[in-house]
Amino acid sequence: MGVVWLAFRAALRFAFIVLNNAITIPSYLLYLVLLLPLLLFAPDLFWVIEGVMFRWLLALVASWGWSAGYTVMEWGADVSSLVDDEALVMANHQSTGDVCTLMMCLQDKGKVVRNVMWIMDHVFKFTNFGIVSIMHGDFFIKQGKAQREQQVAKLESHLSNVWHERRRRWLVLFPEGGFLRKRLKISQRYGERRGLPTLHHVTLPRTGAILAALRALVAPQRLEEPSSLTHDMGAGIVGRNVTALQKDSLSTSGGLACTDESAALHSDVLDNCQSVISKDFFPAACQNPVPFKEVLKPFYDGESLAVASHHGWTECRNECTRKCGVKGRLNGQVAPSREGKGLRRGLHWLIDVTIAYPGGKPMDIQTWVLALQPPVTTHVHYRVFPMCEVPLEDERLEDWMYQRFMEKERFLEYFYRTGAFPAADGKTNAVPRAMSLNNSWLFLIQLWAFASGAAWFTVLYRAYSWFI
């Protein structure tokens, strides 16, 4: 009886999801055709509307797993505060279920899901979702040494032409370039030749796509005088500290002068709010500065003070305002990692995602669609690195990436042994966060999908009848 029920349920789910795709994807395309005039007169509005529908489509994919009891537990840094910043998101790759898992994770990260660009294998172009990704501006990359340089050049050109025009925020890619089961032996042999530790849960990453993203989206910043930096950014950084930080970033990041908050705030020399916010806002009469690290304690996960500084920026600003009684321009000041005068447009963060499946058994898209397994929780761990810490030179970037994936190996080994990710430095236990989807919202999106399908069918049928 159990087997019969599972087969019957799988058949019902398959039929429903096929129907779902047959209705929603054509409806998405027809809406875009209807809105094409906006590309001439209001292109920003066009891409906002497209992004909203793209989010709904991804929510439908997430609902397939959610309805089967497949949930996600999140660990490590809270990346929800970075949704307005431009970031590179890299994840380990074990199966097709990784993409579905990330689609689910993005649903509770606010509007950033509308502005995500995916880099995926070119075979996905020929799937049912391929046409949606093409319209959204995702990039399909071909694997293989013979065309690697050509593909990297195409990706760099694509990012330069599409990223800012469509106001994208997060760039998602899988640096391993293939599934774990397919690449593991090759990676192990290559690592052995290089004298690297043997990896079992991840493979050595390829750096071509990331290097293209860095070239296209991380432009070297000009070295500025401390006075002009303070004026332009609205963030007071003591002159001698700026100079030191610039020198450090030049020596560690392959030439990227990291003069903004992402580099400055993770330096121990900046220990109070007066060092962070311009002294134009904090006159000498203010005698009670708030220790910056104390303000950040609720946000600090032990991995990077720069990340905590981003989470705690508003709290720090408001606390300093209360202590010092500063009014006026300070209110409404935003963290200087945002775009603005004196800052580059482009990537500010690298979000390192580690996906772990219970028992080390990856879930594929067939399981996600047909609910072939009992309810299971996938675990996703986040780390955040300021982009100024990522080298821009090819060889040094490769070494840096290898180090990150060796750390992933240790994370996964620990998870498969204990059922939890390791705690950050200074903490006893890591505390996970259960992500959640709103069932009513998912129902409304399904309602929109079928209502749109019915409406477009009626319009097209009447048009056909009128012409015939």
DOKE-222869 format. One line per field, with one value per residue (C-alpha): x, y, z; chain; residue number from 1; residue in one letter. Coordinates in Angstrom, 1 decimal. Example, Ala and Ser with C-alpha at 12.3 -4.5 7.8 and 13.67 -1.06 7.14 Angstrom:
BEGIN
c1 = 12.3|13.7
c2 = -4.5|-1.1
c3 = 7.8|7.1
ch = A|A
i = 1|2
aa = A|S
//
This chain:
BEGIN
c1 = 0.0|2.8|4.5|1.2|0.5|4.0|3.7|0.2|1.3|4.4|2.2|-0.2|2.7|4.3|1.1|0.5|4.0|4.0|0.7|2.2|5.1|2.9|0.9|3.3|6.2|4.2|2.3|5.6|6.7|3.4|3.5|7.0|5.8|2.9|5.3|8.0|7.1|8.4|11.9|11.9|10.3|10.9|13.4|14.0|10.3|10.3|13.0|11.4|8.2|10.2|12.0|8.8|7.5|10.9|10.6|7.2|8.4|11.2|8.7|6.7|9.9|10.5|6.9|7.4|9.9|8.1|4.9|6.8|8.2|11.7|12.9|16.1|18.1|20.5|23.7|26.5|26.2|22.8|23.0|19.6|21.1|23.1|20.2|20.7|24.4|26.1|27.5|29.1|27.5|29.5|28.2|29.5|27.7|26.5|23.4|20.5|18.8|21.4|19.7|16.3|17.6|19.1|15.9|14.1|16.7|16.4|12.6|12.9|15.8|13.5|13.6|17.1|15.6|14.3|17.8|19.8|21.8|22.7|25.7|24.8|25.9|24.7|22.6|20.1|19.4|17.4|15.3|11.8|13.2|15.9|13.8|13.0|16.7|17.5|14.9|16.1|19.7|21.3|24.5|25.0|28.6|30.1|32.7|35.9|39.5|39.1|36.6|37.4|39.1|36.3|33.6|35.3|35.5|31.9|30.9|32.9|31.2|27.8|28.3|29.5|26.5|23.7|24.6|24.2|21.7|19.3|20.4|21.4|22.5|23.7|25.6|25.2|27.7|29.1|32.9|33.4|32.1|30.1|28.5|30.6|30.1|31.4|34.4|35.6|38.2|39.6|39.9|41.6|44.2|44.8|45.2|47.6|49.8|49.7|50.5|47.1|45.1|42.7|39.1|36.1|33.1|34.0|36.2|38.9|37.2|37.7|38.4|37.6|34.0|34.9|37.9|35.6|33.1|35.9|37.2|33.8|32.3|35.1|36.9|40.0|39.2|41.3|43.4|41.9|43.2|41.8|40.0|38.3|37.3|35.7|33.8|32.7|31.7|30.1|32.3|35.0|38.1|41.2|43.8|46.6|44.3|43.1|46.6|47.5|44.3|45.0|48.5|47.3|44.6|47.0|49.4|46.7|44.1|46.0|45.8|42.3|42.4|39.8|39.0|35.4|33.6|34.2|37.9|38.0|35.5|37.2|40.4|41.1|42.2|38.6|37.2|34.4|31.7|33.6|36.2|33.4|31.1|32.4|33.5|31.4|28.5|30.3|31.8|34.5|31.9|30.6|32.4|30.7|31.5|30.0|32.6|31.9|32.6|30.2|27.4|28.2|28.1|24.5|25.5|29.0|29.2|33.0|33.9|34.4|34.0|33.3|30.1|29.1|29.8|27.4|24.6|25.3|25.8|22.3|22.4|25.8|24.6|21.5|23.2|25.8|23.0|21.4|24.6|25.9|22.6|23.6|20.7|20.3|22.4|23.3|19.7|19.2|22.9|23.5|26.3|29.0|29.0|26.1|26.6|27.5|30.0|33.5|32.5|32.7|29.6|30.0|30.6|31.1|30.8|31.5|29.0|30.3|27.5|28.1|25.2|25.0|22.5|21.8|23.9|25.8|23.1|22.3|18.8|18.2|15.4|13.5|13.2|12.2|9.5|8.1|8.7|10.5|12.0|10.3|10.5|14.1|16.0|18.9|21.4|23.0|25.9|26.9|30.2|30.7|34.0|34.5|35.4|38.6|39.9|39.5|42.7|42.3|45.3|44.8|47.2|46.6|42.8|43.3|45.2|42.5|39.7|41.5|41.8|38.1|37.1|39.5|37.6|34.3|35.7|36.3|32.8|31.2|33.3|32.3|28.6|28.4|30.1|28.0|24.9|25.8|28.2|31.1|30.5|32.3|35.4|34.4|31.1|30.3|27.6|26.4|22.7|20.8|17.9|14.9|13.8|10.1|7.8|4.4|1.8|-0.8|1.6|2.5|-1.2|-1.7|1.2|-0.4|-3.7|-2.0|-0.3|-3.6|-5.6|-2.9|-3.0|-6.8|-6.7|-4.1|-5.9|-9.0|-7.3|-5.4|-8.4|-10.5|-7.8|-7.5|-11.2|-11.3|-8.6|-10.1
c2 = 0.0|2.4|1.8|2.2|5.5|6.9|6.0|7.6|10.7|11.0|10.7|13.4|15.7|15.2|15.9|19.1|20.4|19.8|21.7|24.4|24.8|24.7|27.6|29.8|30.0|31.0|33.5|35.0|35.4|36.9|39.4|40.5|40.8|43.0|45.2|45.5|49.2|49.9|49.0|52.1|54.6|53.1|50.3|50.3|49.7|46.9|45.1|45.7|44.0|41.2|40.7|40.4|37.7|36.0|35.8|34.3|31.6|30.8|30.6|28.0|25.9|26.4|25.4|22.0|21.0|22.9|21.0|17.7|18.7|19.6|22.5|24.4|25.2|28.1|28.5|31.1|34.7|36.3|37.5|39.1|42.4|42.4|42.2|45.8|45.3|43.7|40.4|37.3|34.1|30.9|27.4|23.9|21.7|18.2|17.7|19.5|19.9|22.5|25.0|24.2|24.6|28.1|29.1|28.3|30.1|33.3|33.5|34.9|37.3|40.1|41.7|40.4|37.3|39.6|40.8|37.6|36.5|32.9|31.3|27.7|25.0|25.5|22.3|24.1|26.4|23.5|22.8|24.1|27.0|27.9|30.5|32.2|32.4|33.8|36.5|37.3|37.7|34.6|33.2|29.7|28.6|25.7|23.4|22.2|23.4|23.9|26.8|28.0|31.3|32.0|31.3|33.5|36.3|35.9|35.9|39.1|40.8|39.6|40.9|44.3|44.7|43.3|43.6|47.4|47.9|45.5|46.5|43.1|42.5|38.9|36.8|33.1|30.5|27.0|27.3|23.5|23.4|20.2|17.7|16.3|12.7|13.5|15.6|14.1|11.5|14.0|16.7|14.3|13.3|16.9|17.9|15.0|16.3|19.8|18.5|19.5|17.7|15.0|16.3|14.0|16.3|19.1|19.4|21.9|25.0|26.5|30.2|31.3|32.5|34.2|35.9|37.2|38.5|40.3|41.9|43.0|44.1|45.0|48.0|49.2|52.2|55.3|56.1|59.1|61.6|61.0|64.4|63.8|60.3|61.5|64.2|62.0|58.9|60.6|58.2|59.6|57.5|58.9|59.8|57.7|54.7|55.1|55.1|52.0|50.2|51.2|49.8|46.6|46.1|46.8|44.1|41.5|42.0|42.1|45.8|46.6|49.7|48.9|52.3|51.8|50.4|46.8|47.1|49.9|48.5|45.2|46.9|46.9|50.5|51.7|51.0|53.6|55.3|58.5|56.7|55.4|58.3|61.6|64.0|66.6|64.8|64.3|67.6|67.5|68.3|64.8|63.2|59.8|57.8|54.4|51.6|50.3|46.6|46.8|48.0|45.2|42.4|41.3|41.1|39.7|36.1|35.7|35.4|38.9|42.1|43.7|41.7|42.6|46.2|46.1|44.6|47.0|50.2|51.6|50.5|52.2|55.4|55.5|54.7|57.4|59.8|59.1|59.4|62.5|64.2|64.7|65.6|66.7|65.1|62.0|60.8|58.8|58.3|54.9|52.5|53.5|50.1|51.4|53.1|56.7|59.4|58.1|54.4|52.0|50.4|46.7|43.8|44.5|41.1|37.4|35.2|31.7|29.1|25.5|23.1|19.9|17.1|14.7|11.6|13.2|12.0|14.9|15.5|15.7|17.6|14.3|13.8|17.5|17.2|13.7|13.7|10.4|10.8|11.4|15.0|16.1|19.2|20.5|22.6|25.8|27.6|31.2|33.1|36.6|38.1|41.8|41.9|43.7|40.4|38.5|38.6|39.9|38.1|34.8|32.6|34.3|34.0|30.3|29.8|31.8|29.8|26.5|27.6|28.4|25.0|23.2|25.0|23.8|20.3|20.7|22.2|19.3|16.7|18.2|18.4|14.7|13.7|15.8|16.9|20.6|23.1|24.2|27.3|30.5|31.5|32.6|30.7|27.4|26.2|27.3|28.2|27.5|29.4|27.7|29.4|29.6|30.2|31.7|29.1|31.8|33.7|30.5|29.8|33.3|32.8|29.5|31.3|34.1|31.5|29.6|32.9|34.2|31.0|31.2|34.9|34.4|31.4|33.4|36.3|34.1|32.0|35.0|36.5|33.3|33.1|36.7|36.1|32.8
c3 = 0.0|0.8|-2.5|-4.4|-2.6|-3.3|-7.0|-7.1|-5.3|-7.6|-10.7|-9.4|-8.5|-11.9|-13.8|-11.7|-12.2|-15.9|-16.1|-13.9|-16.2|-19.3|-18.0|-16.1|-18.5|-21.6|-19.4|-18.3|-21.9|-23.0|-20.3|-21.3|-25.0|-23.8|-21.8|-24.5|-25.2|-21.7|-22.8|-24.9|-22.5|-19.0|-19.1|-15.4|-14.8|-17.3|-15.5|-12.1|-13.4|-15.0|-11.7|-9.8|-12.1|-12.0|-8.3|-8.5|-10.9|-8.5|-5.7|-7.7|-7.9|-4.2|-3.5|-5.1|-2.4|0.4|-0.3|0.0|3.4|2.1|4.3|4.8|8.0|7.7|9.6|9.9|8.8|8.3|4.7|4.6|5.5|2.3|-0.1|-1.3|-1.9|-4.9|-4.1|-5.6|-4.3|-4.7|-3.6|-3.6|-6.2|-5.5|-7.6|-9.5|-6.1|-5.2|-7.5|-6.1|-2.6|-3.4|-5.0|-1.8|0.3|-1.8|-1.2|2.3|1.4|0.3|-3.2|-4.0|-5.6|-8.3|-9.1|-9.0|-12.0|-12.4|-14.1|-15.0|-17.3|-20.9|-20.9|-18.7|-21.6|-23.2|-20.1|-19.6|-17.5|-20.1|-21.9|-18.6|-17.7|-21.2|-20.8|-17.3|-18.4|-16.9|-18.5|-19.8|-19.7|-21.6|-20.0|-21.4|-21.9|-25.6|-25.1|-21.6|-22.6|-25.1|-22.5|-19.9|-22.4|-23.3|-19.6|-18.9|-21.9|-20.8|-17.2|-18.5|-20.8|-18.6|-14.9|-14.3|-17.1|-15.3|-11.8|-10.7|-7.2|-6.5|-9.0|-8.2|-9.5|-8.7|-9.1|-9.1|-12.6|-12.2|-9.8|-7.0|-8.1|-11.6|-10.8|-7.5|-8.9|-11.4|-8.8|-6.4|-9.0|-9.9|-6.2|-5.6|-8.5|-6.9|-3.4|-2.0|0.6|-0.6|-0.7|-0.3|0.0|-2.4|-5.5|-6.3|-7.8|-11.2|-11.2|-14.7|-14.1|-10.8|-12.4|-15.2|-12.7|-10.8|-14.0|-15.1|-11.7|-9.4|-10.7|-8.8|-6.8|-6.9|-3.8|-2.2|0.3|3.7|3.7|0.4|1.5|4.6|2.7|-0.2|1.8|4.8|6.9|9.0|8.7|10.4|7.8|9.0|9.2|5.7|4.4|6.3|5.1|1.5|1.7|3.3|0.7|-2.1|-0.7|-0.1|-2.8|-6.0|-6.5|-5.3|-3.0|-0.5|1.1|1.9|4.9|4.0|4.6|7.1|9.7|10.2|11.3|15.1|14.9|14.5|17.9|18.3|16.4|16.1|14.0|11.7|11.2|10.0|12.6|10.8|12.5|15.9|17.2|19.8|22.4|22.3|25.2|25.3|22.2|22.1|21.7|18.2|19.0|21.9|19.6|17.1|19.6|18.8|15.1|15.3|14.3|14.9|11.3|10.0|11.8|8.4|8.1|11.6|10.8|8.0|10.2|13.0|11.0|11.7|15.3|15.8|14.1|16.2|19.4|18.8|18.0|21.3|23.3|21.6|20.8|17.1|14.8|11.2|8.5|10.5|10.4|7.3|6.6|5.1|5.3|2.8|1.2|-0.9|-4.2|-3.9|-4.6|-4.0|-4.1|-7.0|-8.5|-8.4|-6.1|-2.4|-0.9|-1.6|0.0|0.5|0.6|1.8|1.1|3.2|2.8|5.7|5.4|2.5|0.1|-2.3|-3.4|-7.1|-9.0|-9.6|-5.9|-5.4|-8.1|-7.3|-3.5|-3.6|-0.2|3.2|4.5|4.9|6.0|3.9|5.7|4.2|5.8|4.9|5.3|4.0|2.8|1.9|-1.8|-0.9|0.6|-2.7|-4.9|-8.4|-9.8|-11.5|-9.5|-6.1|-6.7|-7.4|-4.1|-2.2|-3.7|-2.9|0.7|0.9|-0.5|1.9|4.6|3.1|3.2|7.0|7.5|5.7|7.4|10.8|9.7|8.5|11.8|14.2|12.4|12.8|11.4|13.6|15.8|15.0|17.0|20.5|20.5|22.1|19.8|16.3|16.3|13.1|11.7|10.1|6.9|6.2|3.3|3.6|2.5|1.8|-0.4|-2.3|-2.8|-4.2|-6.6|-7.8|-8.2|-10.2|-12.4|-13.3|-13.6|-16.0|-18.0|-18.3|-19.3|-22.0|-23.4|-23.7|-25.4|-27.8|-28.6|-29.4|-31.5|-33.4|-33.9|-35.1|-37.7|-38.8
ch = A|A|A|A|A|A|A|A|A|A|A|A|A|A|A|A|A|A|A|A|A|A|A|A|A|A|A|A|A|A|A|A|A|A|A|A|A|A|A|A|A|A|A|A|A|A|A|A|A|A|A|A|A|A|A|A|A|A|A|A|A|A|A|A|A|A|A|A|A|A|A|A|A|A|A|A|A|A|A|A|A|A|A|A|A|A|A|A|A|A|A|A|A|A|A|A|A|A|A|A|A|A|A|A|A|A|A|A|A|A|A|A|A|A|A|A|A|A|A|A|A|A|A|A|A|A|A|A|A|A|A|A|A|A|A|A|A|A|A|A|A|A|A|A|A|A|A|A|A|A|A|A|A|A|A|A|A|A|A|A|A|A|A|A|A|A|A|A|A|A|A|A|A|A|A|A|A|A|A|A|A|A|A|A|A|A|A|A|A|A|A|A|A|A|A|A|A|A|A|A|A|A|A|A|A|A|A|A|A|A|A|A|A|A|A|A|A|A|A|A|A|A|A|A|A|A|A|A|A|A|A|A|A|A|A|A|A|A|A|A|A|A|A|A|A|A|A|A|A|A|A|A|A|A|A|A|A|A|A|A|A|A|A|A|A|A|A|A|A|A|A|A|A|A|A|A|A|A|A|A|A|A|A|A|A|A|A|A|A|A|A|A|A|A|A|A|A|A|A|A|A|A|A|A|A|A|A|A|A|A|A|A|A|A|A|A|A|A|A|A|A|A|A|A|A|A|A|A|A|A|A|A|A|A|A|A|A|A|A|A|A|A|A|A|A|A|A|A|A|A|A|A|A|A|A|A|A|A|A|A|A|A|A|A|A|A|A|A|A|A|A|A|A|A|A|A|A|A|A|A|A|A|A|A|A|A|A|A|A|A|A|A|A|A|A|A|A|A|A|A|A|A|A|A|A|A|A|A|A|A|A|A|A|A|A|A|A|A|A|A|A|A|A|A|A|A|A|A|A|A|A|A|A|A|A|A|A|A|A|A|A|A|A|A|A|A|A|A|A|A|A|A|A|A|A|A|A|A|A|A|A|A|A|A|A|A|A|A
i = 1|2|3|4|5|6|7|8|9|10|11|12|13|14|15|16|17|18|19|20|21|22|23|24|25|26|27|28|29|30|31|32|33|34|35|36|37|38|39|40|41|42|43|44|45|46|47|48|49|50|51|52|53|54|55|56|57|58|59|60|61|62|63|64|65|66|67|68|69|70|71|72|73|74|75|76|77|78|79|80|81|82|83|84|85|86|87|88|89|90|91|92|93|94|95|96|97|98|99|100|101|102|103|104|105|106|107|108|109|110|111|112|113|114|115|116|117|118|119|120|121|122|123|124|125|126|127|128|129|130|131|132|133|134|135|136|137|138|139|140|141|142|143|144|145|146|147|148|149|150|151|152|153|154|155|156|157|158|159|160|161|162|163|164|165|166|167|168|169|170|171|172|173|174|175|176|177|178|179|180|181|182|183|184|185|186|187|188|189|190|191|192|193|194|195|196|197|198|199|200|201|202|203|204|205|206|207|208|209|210|211|212|213|214|215|216|217|218|219|220|221|222|223|224|225|226|227|228|229|230|231|232|233|234|235|236|237|238|239|240|241|242|243|244|245|246|247|248|249|250|251|252|253|254|255|256|257|258|259|260|261|262|263|264|265|266|267|268|269|270|271|272|273|274|275|276|277|278|279|280|281|282|283|284|285|286|287|288|289|290|291|292|293|294|295|296|297|298|299|300|301|302|303|304|305|306|307|308|309|310|311|312|313|314|315|316|317|318|319|320|321|322|323|324|325|326|327|328|329|330|331|332|333|334|335|336|337|338|339|340|341|342|343|344|345|346|347|348|349|350|351|352|353|354|355|356|357|358|359|360|361|362|363|364|365|366|367|368|369|370|371|372|373|374|375|376|377|378|379|380|381|382|383|384|385|386|387|388|389|390|391|392|393|394|395|396|397|398|399|400|401|402|403|404|405|406|407|408|409|410|411|412|413|414|415|416|417|418|419|420|421|422|423|424|425|426|427|428|429|430|431|432|433|434|435|436|437|438|439|440|441|442|443|444|445|446|447|448|449|450|451|452|453|454|455|456|457|458|459|460|461|462|463|464|465|466|467|468
aa = M|G|V|V|W|L|A|F|R|A|A|L|R|F|A|F|I|V|L|N|N|A|I|T|I|P|S|Y|L|L|Y|L|V|L|L|L|P|L|L|L|F|A|P|D|L|F|W|V|I|E|G|V|M|F|R|W|L|L|A|L|V|A|S|W|G|W|S|A|G|Y|T|V|M|E|W|G|A|D|V|S|S|L|V|D|D|E|A|L|V|M|A|N|H|Q|S|T|G|D|V|C|T|L|M|M|C|L|Q|D|K|G|K|V|V|R|N|V|M|W|I|M|D|H|V|F|K|F|T|N|F|G|I|V|S|I|M|H|G|D|F|F|I|K|Q|G|K|A|Q|R|E|Q|Q|V|A|K|L|E|S|H|L|S|N|V|W|H|E|R|R|R|R|W|L|V|L|F|P|E|G|G|F|L|R|K|R|L|K|I|S|Q|R|Y|G|E|R|R|G|L|P|T|L|H|H|V|T|L|P|R|T|G|A|I|L|A|A|L|R|A|L|V|A|P|Q|R|L|E|E|P|S|S|L|T|H|D|M|G|A|G|I|V|G|R|N|V|T|A|L|Q|K|D|S|L|S|T|S|G|G|L|A|C|T|D|E|S|A|A|L|H|S|D|V|L|D|N|C|Q|S|V|I|S|K|D|F|F|P|A|A|C|Q|N|P|V|P|F|K|E|V|L|K|P|F|Y|D|G|E|S|L|A|V|A|S|H|H|G|W|T|E|C|R|N|E|C|T|R|K|C|G|V|K|G|R|L|N|G|Q|V|A|P|S|R|E|G|K|G|L|R|R|G|L|H|W|L|I|D|V|T|I|A|Y|P|G|G|K|P|M|D|I|Q|T|W|V|L|A|L|Q|P|P|V|T|T|H|V|H|Y|R|V|F|P|M|C|E|V|P|L|E|D|E|R|L|E|D|W|M|Y|Q|R|F|M|E|K|E|R|F|L|E|Y|F|Y|R|T|G|A|F|P|A|A|D|G|K|T|N|A|V|P|R|A|M|S|L|N|N|S|W|L|F|L|I|Q|L|W|A|F|A|S|G|A|A|W|F|T|V|L|Y|R|A|Y|S|W|F|I
//
